């Protein structure tokens, strides 16, 4: 008796996996060629917003006291905060 061996075709799973893995990368590299001016303007506005937030965060860190307390609380004691 000969034993028959059933083969499984993995090609569709491999193609689907590559499409899922490489699709976003392809969109990022090729998409900039076909992007409209509105898309570039929105990207520029987003970058400016990020930079503004980073500057504000840096200013907040500078305004903190040496112990890491915010400037408004650096002159208070624990007793002042408890109201006694």
Protein Blocks (a to p, Z undefined) as FASTA:
>chain_A
ZZddddddfklmmmmmmmmmmmmmmmmmmmmmmpcfklmmmmmmmmmmmmmmmmmmmmmm
mmpcfkopafklmmpcfklmnoZZ
